[in-house]
Amino acid sequence: MTSLLPDERQADDLPDDANSPLLPAPAGQLTRRAFLAESGTTGIAGILASAPMAASVASAAQANADAAPPSSSMALALRVNGKPHALQVDPRTTLLDLLREQMALPGTKKGCDHGQCGACTVLVNGRRINSCLALALSHDGAGITTIEGLARGSELHPMQAAFIKHDGFQCGYCTSGQICSAVGMLREAEQGAPSHVTADVRRTGPVAQLSDAEIRERMSGNICRCGAYPGIVAAVREVSLAMPRAASSRRSRA
């Protein structure tokens, strides 16, 4: 059963004069028609009375918005993917938003925007960071490498080629962050940085060979919601195995 509001119950208790609209109501008796007409008039009057107040509130808000001073911008110099850039940025701008919104480099993705998924990973002076947590101004003068800057023209970076070969992606949304993170991670290993699963953290020098457990641990900050982890591990393993040979080749040429 549908419950009635108090006004509806009160109106139902009144005599119904719908069948005799031309007959006047008995003296001193309130009819349904008169009650509803009075209620409607009162409601409209209340709405009309509140309209000036709403208009004044909106006008005051607009005045405050017009009076607010524009946010100041600051000069920023970056070298992005090998090219120098002189920019003017809002001090609150993150490196991620700067790359995507102002520099038209959408390869770096905005995932969680809380530094938890790794989709926004870029390289700053060769070191991997979550760009969603970094203020752009805090990296003034730095060299930034995004996924767009890894390849050399039409020649893919070895990590990009390995991801394709081993099917290290499905939807591809996290792939740019995964690849940048993998490149930075291999550089860390080459510099001898240990991980939580490193057997001997006292050992110095480059990590000669990364086990699958090491790769998973070192890449754990990058989440793949599609679950393409086996392909990602295989791709990183292949590139890591080629690194000692590439380093030896560089030393022999030197």
C-alpha positions as semicolon CSV with decimal commas, in nm:
position;residue;x (nm);y (nm);z (nm)
1;M;0,000;0,000;0,000
2;T;0,128;0,344;-0,092
3;S;0,162;0,575;0,208
4;L;0,028;0,928;0,183
5;L;0,207;1,244;0,280
6;P;0,043;1,451;0,556
7;D;-0,086;1,711;0,307
8;E;-0,234;1,435;0,090
9;R;-0,413;1,275;0,387
10;Q;-0,546;1,615;0,488
11;A;-0,670;1,681;0,137
12;D;-0,845;1,341;0,121
13;D;-1,042;1,426;0,436
14;L;-1,196;1,729;0,266
15;P;-1,525;1,707;0,076
16;D;-1,484;1,654;-0,300
17;D;-1,659;1,926;-0,501
18;A;-1,535;1,804;-0,840
19;N;-1,888;1,692;-0,938
20;S;-2,046;2,024;-0,855
21;P;-1,798;2,295;-0,959
22;L;-2,073;2,557;-0,990
23;L;-2,214;2,512;-0,641
24;P;-2,058;2,722;-0,366
25;A;-1,916;2,541;-0,062
26;P;-2,117;2,558;0,258
27;A;-2,026;2,850;0,478
28;G;-1,713;2,788;0,686
29;Q;-1,627;2,459;0,508
30;L;-1,296;2,415;0,319
31;T;-1,325;2,211;0,002
32;R;-1,057;1,995;-0,165
33;R;-1,043;2,234;-0,461
34;A;-0,987;2,537;-0,242
35;F;-0,725;2,357;-0,034
36;L;-0,520;2,249;-0,338
37;A;-0,548;2,593;-0,496
38;E;-0,425;2,755;-0,175
39;S;-0,135;2,508;-0,144
40;G;-0,026;2,571;-0,504
41;T;-0,032;2,945;-0,458
42;T;0,176;2,921;-0,141
43;G;0,436;2,697;-0,312
44;I;0,472;2,930;-0,611
45;A;0,509;3,227;-0,381
46;G;0,789;3,049;-0,194
47;I;0,972;2,971;-0,516
48;L;0,941;3,327;-0,639
49;A;1,061;3,458;-0,306
50;S;1,374;3,237;-0,317
51;A;1,467;3,329;-0,675
52;P;1,628;3,667;-0,589
53;M;1,834;3,501;-0,316
54;A;1,961;3,230;-0,555
55;A;2,043;3,495;-0,813
56;S;2,239;3,699;-0,559
57;V;2,438;3,391;-0,448
58;A;2,525;3,307;-0,809
59;S;2,622;3,668;-0,875
60;A;2,851;3,673;-0,569
61;A;3,019;3,347;-0,675
62;Q;3,081;3,484;-1,022
63;A;3,224;3,804;-0,877
64;N;3,465;3,604;-0,658
65;A;3,573;3,397;-0,959
66;D;3,636;3,711;-1,163
67;A;3,832;3,869;-0,879
68;A;4,059;3,566;-0,824
69;P;4,405;3,637;-0,960
70;P;4,532;3,401;-1,231
71;S;4,775;3,136;-1,113
72;S;5,135;3,237;-1,168
73;S;5,353;3,042;-1,408
74;M;5,721;2,968;-1,379
75;A;5,996;2,905;-1,629
76;L;6,104;2,544;-1,681
77;A;6,382;2,403;-1,899
78;L;6,375;2,035;-1,991
79;R;6,543;1,811;-2,244
80;V;6,272;1,571;-2,354
81;N;6,367;1,281;-2,580
82;G;6,686;1,459;-2,674
83;K;6,529;1,795;-2,760
84;P;6,554;2,109;-2,541
85;H;6,231;2,281;-2,435
86;A;6,177;2,616;-2,264
87;L;5,833;2,619;-2,099
88;Q;5,609;2,825;-1,874
89;V;5,417;2,601;-1,633
90;D;5,185;2,629;-1,337
91;P;5,384;2,533;-1,025
92;R;5,123;2,265;-0,947
93;T;5,164;2,083;-1,279
94;T;5,286;1,725;-1,255
95;L;5,542;1,592;-1,498
96;L;5,278;1,350;-1,631
97;D;5,030;1,626;-1,712
98;L;5,302;1,840;-1,865
99;L;5,407;1,559;-2,101
100;R;5,054;1,466;-2,201
101;E;4,868;1,798;-2,203
102;Q;5,131;2,056;-2,296
103;M;5,391;1,860;-2,491
104;A;5,160;1,627;-2,687
105;L;5,336;1,308;-2,571
106;P;5,040;1,082;-2,484
107;G;5,243;0,760;-2,481
108;T;5,293;0,805;-2,107
109;K;4,964;0,691;-1,955
110;K;4,765;0,814;-1,657
111;G;4,646;0,505;-1,472
112;C;4,580;0,527;-1,099
113;D;4,729;0,880;-1,064
114;H;4,852;0,769;-0,718
115;G;5,191;0,617;-0,804
116;Q;5,067;0,261;-0,757
117;C;5,030;0,115;-1,108
118;G;5,341;0,233;-1,294
119;A;5,161;0,323;-1,618
120;C;5,315;0,672;-1,602
121;T;5,678;0,556;-1,567
122;V;5,936;0,767;-1,750
123;L;6,312;0,798;-1,726
124;V;6,460;1,110;-1,564
125;N;6,833;1,129;-1,624
126;G;6,817;0,754;-1,686
127;R;6,636;0,676;-1,360
128;R;6,278;0,548;-1,365
129;I;6,014;0,746;-1,174
130;N;5,635;0,768;-1,150
131;S;5,566;1,092;-1,334
132;C;5,220;1,132;-1,179
133;L;5,384;1,198;-0,840
134;A;5,654;1,434;-0,965
135;L;5,607;1,808;-0,996
136;A;5,745;1,921;-1,329
137;L;5,936;2,211;-1,170
138;S;6,124;1,973;-0,942
139;H;6,305;1,837;-1,248
140;D;6,415;2,167;-1,399
141;G;6,714;2,108;-1,624
142;A;6,669;1,729;-1,632
143;G;6,671;1,495;-1,928
144;I;6,339;1,314;-1,972
145;T;6,293;1,002;-2,184
146;T;5,942;0,880;-2,261
147;I;5,830;0,580;-2,463
148;E;5,835;0,802;-2,773
149;G;6,208;0,864;-2,727
150;L;6,335;0,507;-2,689
151;A;6,340;0,412;-3,056
152;R;6,600;0,552;-3,296
153;G;6,391;0,652;-3,593
154;S;6,240;0,336;-3,736
155;E;6,473;0,115;-3,529
156;L;6,297;-0,008;-3,215
157;H;6,469;-0,017;-2,879
158;P;6,568;-0,378;-2,795
159;M;6,313;-0,381;-2,513
160;Q;6,034;-0,268;-2,747
161;A;6,128;-0,540;-2,997
162;A;6,140;-0,802;-2,720
163;F;5,793;-0,706;-2,593
164;I;5,655;-0,755;-2,944
165;K;5,840;-1,085;-2,991
166;H;5,721;-1,233;-2,660
167;D;5,370;-1,083;-2,671
168;G;5,432;-0,888;-2,352
169;F;5,109;-0,691;-2,377
170;Q;4,737;-0,733;-2,441
171;C;4,540;-0,410;-2,422
172;G;4,870;-0,219;-2,428
173;Y;4,770;0,052;-2,179
174;C;5,046;-0,031;-1,930
175;T;5,303;-0,124;-2,194
176;S;5,479;0,213;-2,225
177;G;5,530;0,225;-1,848
178;Q;5,640;-0,140;-1,841
179;I;5,900;-0,084;-2,114
180;C;6,038;0,237;-1,961
181;S;6,052;0,069;-1,621
182;A;6,230;-0,235;-1,765
183;V;6,492;-0,016;-1,934
184;G;6,553;0,173;-1,609
185;M;6,558;-0,150;-1,408
186;L;6,826;-0,309;-1,626
187;R;7,039;0,001;-1,581
188;E;6,999;-0,032;-1,205
189;A;7,107;-0,397;-1,225
190;E;7,406;-0,300;-1,439
191;Q;7,505;-0,053;-1,168
192;G;7,482;-0,328;-0,904
193;A;7,166;-0,216;-0,722
194;P;7,025;-0,511;-0,519
195;S;6,658;-0,604;-0,480
196;H;6,459;-0,768;-0,202
197;V;6,529;-1,112;-0,347
198;T;6,901;-1,063;-0,417
199;A;7,085;-1,354;-0,253
200;D;7,396;-1,158;-0,155
201;V;7,337;-0,786;-0,109
202;R;7,703;-0,738;-0,011
203;R;7,819;-0,830;-0,359
204;T;7,929;-0,529;-0,563
205;G;7,940;-0,476;-0,936
206;P;7,685;-0,543;-1,209
207;V;7,430;-0,820;-1,163
208;A;7,558;-1,075;-1,413
209;Q;7,229;-1,252;-1,478
210;L;6,880;-1,175;-1,358
211;S;6,666;-1,471;-1,253
212;D;6,293;-1,469;-1,319
213;A;6,239;-1,402;-0,949
214;E;6,468;-1,099;-0,969
215;I;6,287;-0,968;-1,277
216;R;5,944;-1,008;-1,114
217;E;6,059;-0,837;-0,796
218;R;6,230;-0,550;-0,973
219;M;5,927;-0,496;-1,201
220;S;5,669;-0,533;-0,921
221;G;5,586;-0,162;-0,926
222;N;5,429;-0,197;-1,271
223;I;5,086;-0,358;-1,280
224;C;4,942;-0,534;-1,585
225;R;4,568;-0,576;-1,537
226;C;4,552;-0,807;-1,840
227;G;4,795;-1,049;-1,675
228;A;5,062;-1,054;-1,947
229;Y;5,336;-1,109;-1,690
230;P;5,488;-1,426;-1,849
231;G;5,552;-1,238;-2,174
232;I;5,689;-0,937;-1,987
233;V;5,933;-1,151;-1,786
234;A;6,044;-1,333;-2,102
235;A;6,105;-1,003;-2,284
236;V;6,308;-0,855;-1,997
237;R;6,504;-1,179;-1,958
238;E;6,603;-1,180;-2,326
239;V;6,727;-0,821;-2,318
240;S;6,909;-0,876;-1,988
241;L;7,095;-1,175;-2,130
242;A;7,208;-0,968;-2,427
243;M;7,334;-0,682;-2,209
244;P;7,671;-0,838;-2,103
245;R;7,758;-0,907;-2,467
246;A;7,659;-0,552;-2,565
247;A;7,867;-0,409;-2,279
248;S;8,168;-0,620;-2,378
249;S;8,130;-0,504;-2,735
250;R;8,124;-0,140;-2,626
251;R;8,438;-0,189;-2,414
252;S;8,624;-0,363;-2,698
253;R;8,543;-0,078;-2,936
254;A;8,666;0,171;-2,678
